[in-house]
Amino acid sequence: MGAEEALYDDDDLDEADIVEWYEARPMTVSTAVATGSIIGAFALGVLTAVGALALMGHFDD
């Protein structure tokens, strides 16, 4: 018995289960969560920039 015969055995098709596929809903977030994540990302960027400038000033001396 070859691989194709093992995969497409006619006896298995009679006992096959019906599988229903559903399209996933698009991910939605509230306005508050979206605003919070944007403000958080901006704050993280500001902290990174301030930290980088502080390190550059420290090593410049």
C-alpha distance matrix in Angstrom:
0.0 3.8 6.8 8.2 6.0 6.7 10.1 11.0 10.0 13.2 14.1 14.7 17.1 19.4 20.1 20.6 23.9 26.4 27.4 30.7 31.6 35.3 37.0 38.9 42.6 44.5 46.1 49.7 52.5 56.1 58.9 60.2 57.0 56.7 60.3 60.0 57.1 59.0 62.1 60.2 58.6 62.0 63.6 61.0 61.6 65.4 65.1 62.9 65.5 68.4 66.8 66.1 69.7 71.0 69.1 70.2 73.8 73.5 72.3 74.7 77.7
3.8 0.0 3.8 5.5 5.3 6.3 8.8 10.1 10.5 14.0 15.5 15.5 17.3 20.2 20.9 20.7 23.8 25.9 26.4 29.6 30.0 33.6 35.1 36.9 40.6 42.3 43.8 47.6 50.3 53.9 56.6 58.0 54.7 54.2 57.9 57.7 54.6 56.3 59.5 57.7 55.9 59.2 61.0 58.3 58.8 62.6 62.3 60.1 62.6 65.6 64.0 63.2 66.7 68.2 66.2 67.2 70.9 70.7 69.4 71.7 74.8
6.8 3.8 0.0 3.8 5.4 5.1 6.2 8.6 10.0 13.7 15.2 14.3 16.0 19.2 19.5 18.7 21.5 23.4 23.6 26.6 26.8 30.3 31.6 33.3 37.1 38.6 40.1 43.9 46.6 50.2 52.9 54.3 51.0 50.5 54.1 53.9 50.8 52.6 55.8 53.9 52.2 55.5 57.3 54.6 55.1 58.9 58.7 56.5 59.0 62.0 60.5 59.7 63.2 64.7 62.8 63.9 67.5 67.3 66.1 68.4 71.5
8.2 5.5 3.8 0.0 3.8 5.4 5.1 6.0 8.2 11.4 13.7 12.9 13.9 17.3 18.2 17.2 20.1 21.7 22.1 24.9 25.3 28.8 30.2 32.2 36.0 37.6 39.5 43.2 46.1 49.7 52.3 54.0 50.8 50.2 53.8 53.9 50.9 52.5 55.9 54.2 52.4 55.7 57.7 55.2 55.6 59.4 59.4 57.3 59.7 62.8 61.5 60.7 64.1 65.8 64.0 65.0 68.6 68.6 67.5 69.7 72.9
6.0 5.3 5.4 3.8 0.0 3.8 5.5 5.2 5.6 8.8 10.9 10.9 12.3 15.3 16.4 16.1 19.5 21.5 22.4 25.6 26.5 30.1 31.9 34.0 37.8 39.7 41.6 45.2 48.1 51.7 54.5 56.1 53.0 52.5 56.2 56.2 53.4 55.1 58.4 56.8 55.2 58.5 60.4 58.0 58.5 62.3 62.2 60.3 62.7 65.7 64.4 63.7 67.2 68.7 67.0 68.1 71.7 71.7 70.6 72.9 76.0
6.7 6.3 5.1 5.4 3.8 0.0 3.8 5.7 5.7 9.5 10.4 9.5 11.7 14.6 14.9 14.6 17.7 20.0 20.8 24.1 25.0 28.7 30.6 32.4 36.1 38.1 39.7 43.4 46.2 49.7 52.6 54.0 50.8 50.6 54.3 54.1 51.2 53.2 56.4 54.6 53.1 56.6 58.2 55.8 56.5 60.3 60.0 58.1 60.8 63.7 62.2 61.7 65.2 66.6 64.9 66.2 69.7 69.5 68.5 70.9 74.0
10.1 8.8 6.2 5.1 5.5 3.8 0.0 3.8 5.9 9.2 10.7 8.8 10.1 13.6 13.7 12.5 15.4 17.3 17.7 20.8 21.5 25.1 26.9 28.8 32.6 34.6 36.3 39.9 42.8 46.4 49.2 50.7 47.6 47.3 51.0 50.9 48.1 50.0 53.3 51.6 50.1 53.5 55.3 53.0 53.7 57.4 57.3 55.5 58.0 61.0 59.7 59.2 62.7 64.2 62.6 63.8 67.3 67.3 66.4 68.7 71.8
11.0 10.1 8.6 6.0 5.2 5.7 3.8 0.0 3.8 6.2 8.7 7.6 7.9 11.4 12.5 11.6 14.9 16.5 17.5 20.6 21.6 25.3 27.3 29.6 33.3 35.4 37.4 41.0 44.1 47.5 50.4 52.1 49.2 48.8 52.5 52.7 50.0 51.8 55.1 53.7 52.2 55.5 57.5 55.3 55.9 59.7 59.8 58.0 60.5 63.5 62.3 61.8 65.3 66.8 65.4 66.5 70.0 70.1 69.3 71.5 74.6
10.0 10.5 10.0 8.2 5.6 5.7 5.9 3.8 0.0 3.8 5.5 5.7 7.1 9.7 11.0 11.3 14.9 17.1 18.7 22.1 23.6 27.4 29.7 31.9 35.6 38.0 39.9 43.4 46.4 49.9 52.9 54.5 51.5 51.3 55.1 55.1 52.6 54.5 57.8 56.3 54.9 58.3 60.2 58.0 58.8 62.5 62.5 60.8 63.4 66.3 65.0 64.7 68.2 69.6 68.2 69.4 72.8 72.9 72.1 74.4 77.5
13.2 14.0 13.7 11.4 8.8 9.5 9.2 6.2 3.8 0.0 3.8 5.4 5.3 7.1 9.5 10.3 14.1 16.0 18.3 21.5 23.4 27.2 29.7 32.2 35.7 38.3 40.5 43.9 47.0 50.3 53.4 55.1 52.4 52.2 56.0 56.2 53.8 55.7 59.0 57.7 56.5 59.8 61.7 59.7 60.6 64.2 64.4 62.8 65.3 68.3 67.2 66.9 70.3 71.8 70.5 71.8 75.2 75.3 74.6 76.9 80.0
14.1 15.5 15.2 13.7 10.9 10.4 10.7 8.7 5.5 3.8 0.0 3.8 5.5 5.8 7.3 9.3 13.0 15.7 18.2 21.6 23.9 27.6 30.4 32.7 36.2 39.0 41.0 44.3 47.3 50.5 53.7 55.3 52.5 52.6 56.4 56.5 54.1 56.3 59.5 58.0 57.0 60.5 62.2 60.2 61.3 64.9 64.8 63.4 66.1 68.9 67.7 67.6 71.1 72.4 71.1 72.6 75.9 75.9 75.3 77.7 80.7
14.7 15.5 14.3 12.9 10.9 9.5 8.8 7.6 5.7 5.4 3.8 0.0 3.8 5.5 5.5 6.3 10.0 12.8 14.9 18.5 20.7 24.4 27.1 29.3 32.8 35.5 37.4 40.7 43.7 46.9 50.1 51.6 48.8 49.0 52.8 52.7 50.4 52.6 55.8 54.3 53.3 56.8 58.4 56.4 57.6 61.1 61.1 59.7 62.4 65.2 64.0 63.9 67.4 68.7 67.5 69.0 72.3 72.3 71.7 74.1 77.1
17.1 17.3 16.0 13.9 12.3 11.7 10.1 7.9 7.1 5.3 5.5 3.8 0.0 3.8 5.4 5.1 8.8 10.7 13.1 16.4 18.7 22.4 25.2 27.7 31.1 33.9 36.0 39.3 42.4 45.6 48.8 50.5 47.9 47.8 51.7 51.9 49.6 51.7 54.9 53.7 52.7 56.1 57.9 56.1 57.1 60.7 60.8 59.5 62.1 64.9 64.0 63.9 67.3 68.7 67.7 69.0 72.3 72.5 72.0 74.3 77.3
19.4 20.2 19.2 17.3 15.3 14.6 13.6 11.4 9.7 7.1 5.8 5.5 3.8 0.0 3.8 5.7 8.9 11.1 14.2 17.4 20.2 23.7 26.8 29.3 32.6 35.6 37.8 40.8 44.0 47.0 50.3 52.0 49.4 49.6 53.4 53.6 51.6 53.8 57.0 55.7 54.9 58.3 60.1 58.4 59.6 63.1 63.2 62.1 64.7 67.5 66.5 66.6 70.0 71.4 70.4 71.9 75.1 75.2 74.9 77.2 80.2
20.1 20.9 19.5 18.2 16.4 14.9 13.7 12.5 11.0 9.5 7.3 5.5 5.4 3.8 0.0 3.8 6.5 9.6 12.5 16.0 18.9 22.4 25.6 27.7 30.9 34.1 35.9 39.0 42.0 45.0 48.3 49.8 47.2 47.7 51.4 51.4 49.4 51.8 54.9 53.5 52.9 56.4 57.9 56.2 57.5 61.0 61.0 59.9 62.7 65.3 64.3 64.5 67.9 69.2 68.2 69.8 73.0 73.0 72.8 75.2 78.1
20.6 20.7 18.7 17.2 16.1 14.6 12.5 11.6 11.3 10.3 9.3 6.3 5.1 5.7 3.8 0.0 3.8 6.6 9.1 12.6 15.3 18.9 22.0 24.1 27.5 30.5 32.4 35.5 38.6 41.7 45.0 46.5 43.9 44.2 48.0 48.1 46.0 48.3 51.4 50.1 49.4 52.8 54.5 52.8 54.1 57.6 57.6 56.6 59.3 61.9 61.0 61.2 64.6 65.9 65.0 66.5 69.7 69.8 69.6 71.9 74.9
23.9 23.8 21.5 20.1 19.5 17.7 15.4 14.9 14.9 14.1 13.0 10.0 8.8 8.9 6.5 3.8 0.0 3.8 6.2 9.7 12.7 16.0 19.4 21.4 24.5 27.7 29.6 32.5 35.5 38.5 41.8 43.4 40.9 41.3 45.1 45.2 43.3 45.6 48.7 47.4 46.9 50.4 52.0 50.4 51.8 55.2 55.3 54.4 57.2 59.8 58.9 59.3 62.6 63.9 63.1 64.8 67.8 67.9 67.9 70.2 73.1
26.4 25.9 23.4 21.7 21.5 20.0 17.3 16.5 17.1 16.0 15.7 12.8 10.7 11.1 9.6 6.6 3.8 0.0 3.8 6.5 9.9 13.1 16.5 18.8 21.8 25.1 27.2 30.1 33.3 36.2 39.4 41.2 38.9 39.2 42.9 43.3 41.5 43.7 46.8 45.8 45.3 48.6 50.4 49.1 50.4 53.7 54.0 53.3 55.9 58.5 57.9 58.2 61.4 62.8 62.2 63.8 66.8 67.1 67.2 69.4 72.3
27.4 26.4 23.6 22.1 22.4 20.8 17.7 17.5 18.7 18.3 18.2 14.9 13.1 14.2 12.5 9.1 6.2 3.8 0.0 3.8 6.5 9.8 13.2 15.3 18.5 21.6 23.7 26.6 29.8 32.8 36.1 37.8 35.4 35.6 39.4 39.7 37.8 40.0 43.1 42.1 41.5 44.9 46.7 45.3 46.6 50.0 50.3 49.5 52.1 54.7 54.1 54.5 57.7 59.1 58.5 60.1 63.0 63.4 63.5 65.7 68.6
30.7 29.6 26.6 24.9 25.6 24.1 20.8 20.6 22.1 21.5 21.6 18.5 16.4 17.4 16.0 12.6 9.7 6.5 3.8 0.0 3.8 6.5 10.1 12.5 15.4 18.6 21.0 23.7 27.0 29.9 33.1 35.1 32.8 33.0 36.7 37.3 35.6 37.6 40.8 40.1 39.6 42.8 44.7 43.6 44.8 48.1 48.6 48.0 50.4 53.1 52.7 53.1 56.2 57.7 57.3 58.8 61.7 62.3 62.5 64.5 67.5
31.6 30.0 26.8 25.3 26.5 25.0 21.5 21.6 23.6 23.4 23.9 20.7 18.7 20.2 18.9 15.3 12.7 9.9 6.5 3.8 0.0 3.8 6.7 9.2 12.4 15.4 17.8 20.8 24.2 27.3 30.3 32.3 30.0 29.9 33.7 34.3 32.4 34.3 37.6 36.9 36.2 39.4 41.4 40.3 41.4 44.7 45.3 44.6 47.0 49.7 49.4 49.7 52.7 54.3 54.0 55.4 58.3 58.9 59.1 61.1 64.1
35.3 33.6 30.3 28.8 30.1 28.7 25.1 25.3 27.4 27.2 27.6 24.4 22.4 23.7 22.4 18.9 16.0 13.1 9.8 6.5 3.8 0.0 3.8 6.2 8.9 12.1 14.7 17.5 20.9 23.8 26.9 29.0 26.9 26.7 30.5 31.3 29.6 31.5 34.7 34.3 33.7 36.8 38.9 38.0 39.1 42.3 43.1 42.6 44.9 47.5 47.5 47.9 50.7 52.4 52.3 53.7 56.4 57.2 57.6 59.4 62.4
37.0 35.1 31.6 30.2 31.9 30.6 26.9 27.3 29.7 29.7 30.4 27.1 25.2 26.8 25.6 22.0 19.4 16.5 13.2 10.1 6.7 3.8 0.0 3.8 6.5 9.0 12.0 14.9 18.4 21.5 24.3 26.6 24.5 23.9 27.7 28.7 26.9 28.5 31.9 31.6 30.8 33.8 36.0 35.2 36.1 39.3 40.3 39.8 41.9 44.6 44.7 45.0 47.8 49.6 49.5 50.8 53.5 54.5 54.8 56.5 59.6
38.9 36.9 33.3 32.2 34.0 32.4 28.8 29.6 31.9 32.2 32.7 29.3 27.7 29.3 27.7 24.1 21.4 18.8 15.3 12.5 9.2 6.2 3.8 0.0 3.8 6.4 8.6 11.7 15.1 18.3 21.2 23.3 21.0 20.7 24.4 25.2 23.5 25.3 28.6 28.1 27.6 30.6 32.7 31.9 33.0 36.1 37.0 36.6 38.8 41.4 41.5 42.0 44.7 46.4 46.4 47.8 50.5 51.4 51.8 53.6 56.6
42.6 40.6 37.1 36.0 37.8 36.1 32.6 33.3 35.6 35.7 36.2 32.8 31.1 32.6 30.9 27.5 24.5 21.8 18.5 15.4 12.4 8.9 6.5 3.8 0.0 3.8 6.3 8.6 12.2 15.1 18.0 20.3 18.4 18.0 21.7 22.8 21.4 23.1 26.3 26.3 26.0 28.8 30.9 30.5 31.6 34.6 35.6 35.6 37.6 40.1 40.5 41.1 43.7 45.4 45.7 47.1 49.6 50.6 51.3 52.9 55.8
44.5 42.3 38.6 37.6 39.7 38.1 34.6 35.4 38.0 38.3 39.0 35.5 33.9 35.6 34.1 30.5 27.7 25.1 21.6 18.6 15.4 12.1 9.0 6.4 3.8 0.0 3.8 6.3 9.9 13.1 15.5 18.0 16.0 15.1 18.7 20.1 18.5 19.8 23.2 23.3 22.8 25.5 27.8 27.5 28.4 31.3 32.6 32.5 34.4 36.9 37.4 38.0 40.4 42.3 42.7 43.9 46.4 47.5 48.2 49.8 52.7
46.1 43.8 40.1 39.5 41.6 39.7 36.3 37.4 39.9 40.5 41.0 37.4 36.0 37.8 35.9 32.4 29.6 27.2 23.7 21.0 17.8 14.7 12.0 8.6 6.3 3.8 0.0 3.8 6.8 10.3 13.0 15.0 12.6 12.0 15.8 16.7 15.1 16.9 20.1 20.0 19.7 22.5 24.6 24.3 25.5 28.3 29.4 29.5 31.6 33.9 34.4 35.1 37.6 39.2 39.7 41.2 43.5 44.6 45.4 47.1 49.9
49.7 47.6 43.9 43.2 45.2 43.4 39.9 41.0 43.4 43.9 44.3 40.7 39.3 40.8 39.0 35.5 32.5 30.1 26.6 23.7 20.8 17.5 14.9 11.7 8.6 6.3 3.8 0.0 3.8 6.8 9.5 11.8 10.1 9.7 13.2 14.5 13.7 15.3 18.2 18.6 18.9 21.3 23.3 23.6 24.9 27.4 28.6 29.1 31.0 33.2 33.9 34.9 37.2 38.7 39.6 41.0 43.1 44.3 45.4 46.9 49.6
52.5 50.3 46.6 46.1 48.1 46.2 42.8 44.1 46.4 47.0 47.3 43.7 42.4 44.0 42.0 38.6 35.5 33.3 29.8 27.0 24.2 20.9 18.4 15.1 12.2 9.9 6.8 3.8 0.0 3.8 6.6 8.2 6.3 6.6 10.0 11.0 10.6 12.6 15.1 15.5 16.3 18.6 20.3 20.9 22.4 24.6 25.8 26.6 28.6 30.4 31.3 32.6 34.7 36.1 37.1 38.7 40.6 41.7 43.1 44.6 47.1
56.1 53.9 50.2 49.7 51.7 49.7 46.4 47.5 49.9 50.3 50.5 46.9 45.6 47.0 45.0 41.7 38.5 36.2 32.8 29.9 27.3 23.8 21.5 18.3 15.1 13.1 10.3 6.8 3.8 0.0 3.8 5.4 5.3 6.3 8.6 10.0 10.9 12.6 14.4 15.4 16.8 18.6 20.1 21.2 22.9 24.6 25.9 27.2 29.0 30.5 31.6 33.2 35.0 36.2 37.7 39.3 40.8 42.1 43.7 45.1 47.4
58.9 56.6 52.9 52.3 54.5 52.6 49.2 50.4 52.9 53.4 53.7 50.1 48.8 50.3 48.3 45.0 41.8 39.4 36.1 33.1 30.3 26.9 24.3 21.2 18.0 15.5 13.0 9.5 6.6 3.8 0.0 3.8 5.5 5.1 6.0 8.4 10.0 10.6 12.2 14.0 15.4 16.5 18.2 19.9 21.2 22.5 24.2 25.8 27.1 28.5 30.1 31.6 33.0 34.5 36.1 37.5 38.9 40.4 42.2 43.3 45.6
60.2 58.0 54.3 54.0 56.1 54.0 50.7 52.1 54.5 55.1 55.3 51.6 50.5 52.0 49.8 46.5 43.4 41.2 37.8 35.1 32.3 29.0 26.6 23.3 20.3 18.0 15.0 11.8 8.2 5.4 3.8 0.0 3.8 5.5 5.1 6.0 8.6 10.0 10.5 11.9 14.2 15.3 16.2 18.0 19.9 20.9 22.2 24.1 25.7 26.7 28.1 30.0 31.4 32.5 34.3 36.0 37.1 38.4 40.4 41.6 43.7
57.0 54.7 51.0 50.8 53.0 50.8 47.6 49.2 51.5 52.4 52.5 48.8 47.9 49.4 47.2 43.9 40.9 38.9 35.4 32.8 30.0 26.9 24.5 21.0 18.4 16.0 12.6 10.1 6.3 5.3 5.5 3.8 0.0 3.8 5.5 5.1 6.1 8.6 9.9 10.3 12.2 14.2 15.2 16.2 18.3 19.9 20.8 22.3 24.3 25.6 26.6 28.4 30.2 31.2 32.6 34.4 35.9 37.0 38.8 40.2 42.5
56.7 54.2 50.5 50.2 52.5 50.6 47.3 48.8 51.3 52.2 52.6 49.0 47.8 49.6 47.7 44.2 41.3 39.2 35.6 33.0 29.9 26.7 23.9 20.7 18.0 15.1 12.0 9.7 6.6 6.3 5.1 5.5 3.8 0.0 3.8 5.5 5.3 6.3 8.7 9.9 10.7 12.4 14.3 15.4 16.7 18.5 20.1 21.2 22.8 24.5 25.8 27.1 28.8 30.3 31.7 33.1 34.8 36.2 37.7 39.0 41.4
60.3 57.9 54.1 53.8 56.2 54.3 51.0 52.5 55.1 56.0 56.4 52.8 51.7 53.4 51.4 48.0 45.1 42.9 39.4 36.7 33.7 30.5 27.7 24.4 21.7 18.7 15.8 13.2 10.0 8.6 6.0 5.1 5.5 3.8 0.0 3.8 5.5 5.2 6.2 8.5 9.9 10.6 12.2 14.2 15.4 16.5 18.3 20.0 21.2 22.5 24.2 25.8 27.1 28.5 30.3 31.6 32.9 34.5 36.3 37.3 39.6
60.0 57.7 53.9 53.9 56.2 54.1 50.9 52.7 55.1 56.2 56.5 52.7 51.9 53.6 51.4 48.1 45.2 43.3 39.7 37.3 34.3 31.3 28.7 25.2 22.8 20.1 16.7 14.5 11.0 10.0 8.4 6.0 5.1 5.5 3.8 0.0 3.8 5.5 5.2 5.9 8.5 9.8 10.4 12.1 14.1 15.2 16.3 18.1 19.9 20.9 22.2 24.1 25.6 26.6 28.3 30.1 31.3 32.5 34.4 35.8 37.9
57.1 54.6 50.8 50.9 53.4 51.2 48.1 50.0 52.6 53.8 54.1 50.4 49.6 51.6 49.4 46.0 43.3 41.5 37.8 35.6 32.4 29.6 26.9 23.5 21.4 18.5 15.1 13.7 10.6 10.9 10.0 8.6 6.1 5.3 5.5 3.8 0.0 3.8 5.5 5.0 6.1 8.5 9.8 10.4 12.2 14.2 15.2 16.3 18.3 19.9 20.8 22.4 24.3 25.5 26.8 28.5 30.1 31.3 32.8 34.3 36.7
59.0 56.3 52.6 52.5 55.1 53.2 50.0 51.8 54.5 55.7 56.3 52.6 51.7 53.8 51.8 48.3 45.6 43.7 40.0 37.6 34.3 31.5 28.5 25.3 23.1 19.8 16.9 15.3 12.6 12.6 10.6 10.0 8.6 6.3 5.2 5.5 3.8 0.0 3.8 5.4 5.2 6.2 8.6 9.9 10.7 12.4 14.3 15.4 16.6 18.4 19.9 21.1 22.7 24.3 25.8 27.1 28.6 30.2 31.8 32.8 35.3
62.1 59.5 55.8 55.9 58.4 56.4 53.3 55.1 57.8 59.0 59.5 55.8 54.9 57.0 54.9 51.4 48.7 46.8 43.1 40.8 37.6 34.7 31.9 28.6 26.3 23.2 20.1 18.2 15.1 14.4 12.2 10.5 9.9 8.7 6.2 5.2 5.5 3.8 0.0 3.8 5.5 5.1 6.1 8.6 9.8 10.5 12.2 14.2 15.3 16.4 18.2 19.9 21.0 22.3 24.2 25.7 26.8 28.3 30.3 31.3 33.5
60.2 57.7 53.9 54.2 56.8 54.6 51.6 53.7 56.3 57.7 58.0 54.3 53.7 55.7 53.5 50.1 47.4 45.8 42.1 40.1 36.9 34.3 31.6 28.1 26.3 23.3 20.0 18.6 15.5 15.4 14.0 11.9 10.3 9.9 8.5 5.9 5.0 5.4 3.8 0.0 3.8 5.4 5.1 6.1 8.6 9.8 10.5 12.2 14.2 15.3 16.3 18.2 20.0 20.9 22.4 24.2 25.6 26.7 28.5 30.0 32.2
58.6 55.9 52.2 52.4 55.2 53.1 50.1 52.2 54.9 56.5 57.0 53.3 52.7 54.9 52.9 49.4 46.9 45.3 41.5 39.6 36.2 33.7 30.8 27.6 26.0 22.8 19.7 18.9 16.3 16.8 15.4 14.2 12.2 10.7 9.9 8.5 6.1 5.2 5.5 3.8 0.0 3.8 5.5 5.1 6.2 8.7 9.9 10.5 12.4 14.3 15.3 16.5 18.4 19.9 21.1 22.5 24.3 25.6 27.0 28.4 30.9
62.0 59.2 55.5 55.7 58.5 56.6 53.5 55.5 58.3 59.8 60.5 56.8 56.1 58.3 56.4 52.8 50.4 48.6 44.9 42.8 39.4 36.8 33.8 30.6 28.8 25.5 22.5 21.3 18.6 18.6 16.5 15.3 14.2 12.4 10.6 9.8 8.5 6.2 5.1 5.4 3.8 0.0 3.8 5.4 5.1 6.2 8.7 9.8 10.6 12.3 14.2 15.3 16.5 18.3 20.0 21.1 22.5 24.2 25.9 26.8 29.2
63.6 61.0 57.3 57.7 60.4 58.2 55.3 57.5 60.2 61.7 62.2 58.4 57.9 60.1 57.9 54.5 52.0 50.4 46.7 44.7 41.4 38.9 36.0 32.7 30.9 27.8 24.6 23.3 20.3 20.1 18.2 16.2 15.2 14.3 12.2 10.4 9.8 8.6 6.1 5.1 5.5 3.8 0.0 3.8 5.4 5.0 6.2 8.5 9.8 10.5 12.1 14.1 15.3 16.3 18.3 19.9 20.9 22.3 24.3 25.5 27.6
61.0 58.3 54.6 55.2 58.0 55.8 53.0 55.3 58.0 59.7 60.2 56.4 56.1 58.4 56.2 52.8 50.4 49.1 45.3 43.6 40.3 38.0 35.2 31.9 30.5 27.5 24.3 23.6 20.9 21.2 19.9 18.0 16.2 15.4 14.2 12.1 10.4 9.9 8.6 6.1 5.1 5.4 3.8 0.0 3.8 5.4 5.1 6.1 8.6 9.9 10.5 12.2 14.2 15.2 16.4 18.3 19.9 20.9 22.5 24.1 26.3
61.6 58.8 55.1 55.6 58.5 56.5 53.7 55.9 58.8 60.6 61.3 57.6 57.1 59.6 57.5 54.1 51.8 50.4 46.6 44.8 41.4 39.1 36.1 33.0 31.6 28.4 25.5 24.9 22.4 22.9 21.2 19.9 18.3 16.7 15.4 14.1 12.2 10.7 9.8 8.6 6.2 5.1 5.4 3.8 0.0 3.8 5.5 5.1 6.2 8.6 9.8 10.5 12.3 14.1 15.3 16.4 18.3 19.8 21.2 22.3 24.9
65.4 62.6 58.9 59.4 62.3 60.3 57.4 59.7 62.5 64.2 64.9 61.1 60.7 63.1 61.0 57.6 55.2 53.7 50.0 48.1 44.7 42.3 39.3 36.1 34.6 31.3 28.3 27.4 24.6 24.6 22.5 20.9 19.9 18.5 16.5 15.2 14.2 12.4 10.5 9.8 8.7 6.2 5.0 5.4 3.8 0.0 3.8 5.4 5.1 6.1 8.5 9.8 10.6 12.2 14.2 15.3 16.4 18.2 20.0 20.9 23.1
65.1 62.3 58.7 59.4 62.2 60.0 57.3 59.8 62.5 64.4 64.8 61.1 60.8 63.2 61.0 57.6 55.3 54.0 50.3 48.6 45.3 43.1 40.3 37.0 35.6 32.6 29.4 28.6 25.8 25.9 24.2 22.2 20.8 20.1 18.3 16.3 15.2 14.3 12.2 10.5 9.9 8.7 6.2 5.1 5.5 3.8 0.0 3.8 5.5 5.1 6.0 8.5 9.9 10.4 12.2 14.1 15.2 16.2 18.3 19.7 21.7
62.9 60.1 56.5 57.3 60.3 58.1 55.5 58.0 60.8 62.8 63.4 59.7 59.5 62.1 59.9 56.6 54.4 53.3 49.5 48.0 44.6 42.6 39.8 36.6 35.6 32.5 29.5 29.1 26.6 27.2 25.8 24.1 22.3 21.2 20.0 18.1 16.3 15.4 14.2 12.2 10.5 9.8 8.5 6.1 5.1 5.4 3.8 0.0 3.8 5.5 5.1 6.1 8.6 9.8 10.6 12.2 14.2 15.2 16.5 18.1 20.5
65.5 62.6 59.0 59.7 62.7 60.8 58.0 60.5 63.4 65.3 66.1 62.4 62.1 64.7 62.7 59.3 57.2 55.9 52.1 50.4 47.0 44.9 41.9 38.8 37.6 34.4 31.6 31.0 28.6 29.0 27.1 25.7 24.3 22.8 21.2 19.9 18.3 16.6 15.3 14.2 12.4 10.6 9.8 8.6 6.2 5.1 5.5 3.8 0.0 3.8 5.4 5.1 6.1 8.5 9.9 10.5 12.2 14.1 15.4 16.2 18.8
68.4 65.6 62.0 62.8 65.7 63.7 61.0 63.5 66.3 68.3 68.9 65.2 64.9 67.5 65.3 61.9 59.8 58.5 54.7 53.1 49.7 47.5 44.6 41.4 40.1 36.9 33.9 33.2 30.4 30.5 28.5 26.7 25.6 24.5 22.5 20.9 19.9 18.4 16.4 15.3 14.3 12.3 10.5 9.9 8.6 6.1 5.1 5.5 3.8 0.0 3.8 5.5 5.1 6.1 8.6 9.9 10.5 12.1 14.3 15.1 17.1
66.8 64.0 60.5 61.5 64.4 62.2 59.7 62.3 65.0 67.2 67.7 64.0 64.0 66.5 64.3 61.0 58.9 57.9 54.1 52.7 49.4 47.5 44.7 41.5 40.5 37.4 34.4 33.9 31.3 31.6 30.1 28.1 26.6 25.8 24.2 22.2 20.8 19.9 18.2 16.3 15.3 14.2 12.1 10.5 9.8 8.5 6.0 5.1 5.4 3.8 0.0 3.8 5.5 5.0 6.2 8.6 9.8 10.4 12.3 14.0 16.0
66.1 63.2 59.7 60.7 63.7 61.7 59.2 61.8 64.7 66.9 67.6 63.9 63.9 66.6 64.5 61.2 59.3 58.2 54.5 53.1 49.7 47.9 45.0 42.0 41.1 38.0 35.1 34.9 32.6 33.2 31.6 30.0 28.4 27.1 25.8 24.1 22.4 21.1 19.9 18.2 16.5 15.3 14.1 12.2 10.5 9.8 8.5 6.1 5.1 5.5 3.8 0.0 3.8 5.4 5.2 6.2 8.6 9.8 10.7 12.0 14.7
69.7 66.7 63.2 64.1 67.2 65.2 62.7 65.3 68.2 70.3 71.1 67.4 67.3 70.0 67.9 64.6 62.6 61.4 57.7 56.2 52.7 50.7 47.8 44.7 43.7 40.4 37.6 37.2 34.7 35.0 33.0 31.4 30.2 28.8 27.1 25.6 24.3 22.7 21.0 20.0 18.4 16.5 15.3 14.2 12.3 10.6 9.9 8.6 6.1 5.1 5.5 3.8 0.0 3.8 5.5 5.0 6.1 8.5 10.0 10.3 12.8
71.0 68.2 64.7 65.8 68.7 66.6 64.2 66.8 69.6 71.8 72.4 68.7 68.7 71.4 69.2 65.9 63.9 62.8 59.1 57.7 54.3 52.4 49.6 46.4 45.4 42.3 39.2 38.7 36.1 36.2 34.5 32.5 31.2 30.3 28.5 26.6 25.5 24.3 22.3 20.9 19.9 18.3 16.3 15.2 14.1 12.2 10.4 9.8 8.5 6.1 5.0 5.4 3.8 0.0 3.8 5.5 5.1 6.1 8.7 9.8 11.3
69.1 66.2 62.8 64.0 67.0 64.9 62.6 65.4 68.2 70.5 71.1 67.5 67.7 70.4 68.2 65.0 63.1 62.2 58.5 57.3 54.0 52.3 49.5 46.4 45.7 42.7 39.7 39.6 37.1 37.7 36.1 34.3 32.6 31.7 30.3 28.3 26.8 25.8 24.2 22.4 21.1 20.0 18.3 16.4 15.3 14.2 12.2 10.6 9.9 8.6 6.2 5.2 5.5 3.8 0.0 3.8 5.4 5.0 6.2 8.4 10.4
70.2 67.2 63.9 65.0 68.1 66.2 63.8 66.5 69.4 71.8 72.6 69.0 69.0 71.9 69.8 66.5 64.8 63.8 60.1 58.8 55.4 53.7 50.8 47.8 47.1 43.9 41.2 41.0 38.7 39.3 37.5 36.0 34.4 33.1 31.6 30.1 28.5 27.1 25.7 24.2 22.5 21.1 19.9 18.3 16.4 15.3 14.1 12.2 10.5 9.9 8.6 6.2 5.0 5.5 3.8 0.0 3.8 5.4 5.3 5.9 8.9
73.8 70.9 67.5 68.6 71.7 69.7 67.3 70.0 72.8 75.2 75.9 72.3 72.3 75.1 73.0 69.7 67.8 66.8 63.0 61.7 58.3 56.4 53.5 50.5 49.6 46.4 43.5 43.1 40.6 40.8 38.9 37.1 35.9 34.8 32.9 31.3 30.1 28.6 26.8 25.6 24.3 22.5 20.9 19.9 18.3 16.4 15.2 14.2 12.2 10.5 9.8 8.6 6.1 5.1 5.4 3.8 0.0 3.8 5.6 5.1 6.8
73.5 70.7 67.3 68.6 71.7 69.5 67.3 70.1 72.9 75.3 75.9 72.3 72.5 75.2 73.0 69.8 67.9 67.1 63.4 62.3 58.9 57.2 54.5 51.4 50.6 47.5 44.6 44.3 41.7 42.1 40.4 38.4 37.0 36.2 34.5 32.5 31.3 30.2 28.3 26.7 25.6 24.2 22.3 20.9 19.8 18.2 16.2 15.2 14.1 12.1 10.4 9.8 8.5 6.1 5.0 5.4 3.8 0.0 3.8 5.5 5.9
72.3 69.4 66.1 67.5 70.6 68.5 66.4 69.3 72.1 74.6 75.3 71.7 72.0 74.9 72.8 69.6 67.9 67.2 63.5 62.5 59.1 57.6 54.8 51.8 51.3 48.2 45.4 45.4 43.1 43.7 42.2 40.4 38.8 37.7 36.3 34.4 32.8 31.8 30.3 28.5 27.0 25.9 24.3 22.5 21.2 20.0 18.3 16.5 15.4 14.3 12.3 10.7 10.0 8.7 6.2 5.3 5.6 3.8 0.0 3.8 5.5
74.7 71.7 68.4 69.7 72.9 70.9 68.7 71.5 74.4 76.9 77.7 74.1 74.3 77.2 75.2 71.9 70.2 69.4 65.7 64.5 61.1 59.4 56.5 53.6 52.9 49.8 47.1 46.9 44.6 45.1 43.3 41.6 40.2 39.0 37.3 35.8 34.3 32.8 31.3 30.0 28.4 26.8 25.5 24.1 22.3 20.9 19.7 18.1 16.2 15.1 14.0 12.0 10.3 9.8 8.4 5.9 5.1 5.5 3.8 0.0 3.8
77.7 74.8 71.5 72.9 76.0 74.0 71.8 74.6 77.5 80.0 80.7 77.1 77.3 80.2 78.1 74.9 73.1 72.3 68.6 67.5 64.1 62.4 59.6 56.6 55.8 52.7 49.9 49.6 47.1 47.4 45.6 43.7 42.5 41.4 39.6 37.9 36.7 35.3 33.5 32.2 30.9 29.2 27.6 26.3 24.9 23.1 21.7 20.5 18.8 17.1 16.0 14.7 12.8 11.3 10.4 8.9 6.8 5.9 5.5 3.8 0.0
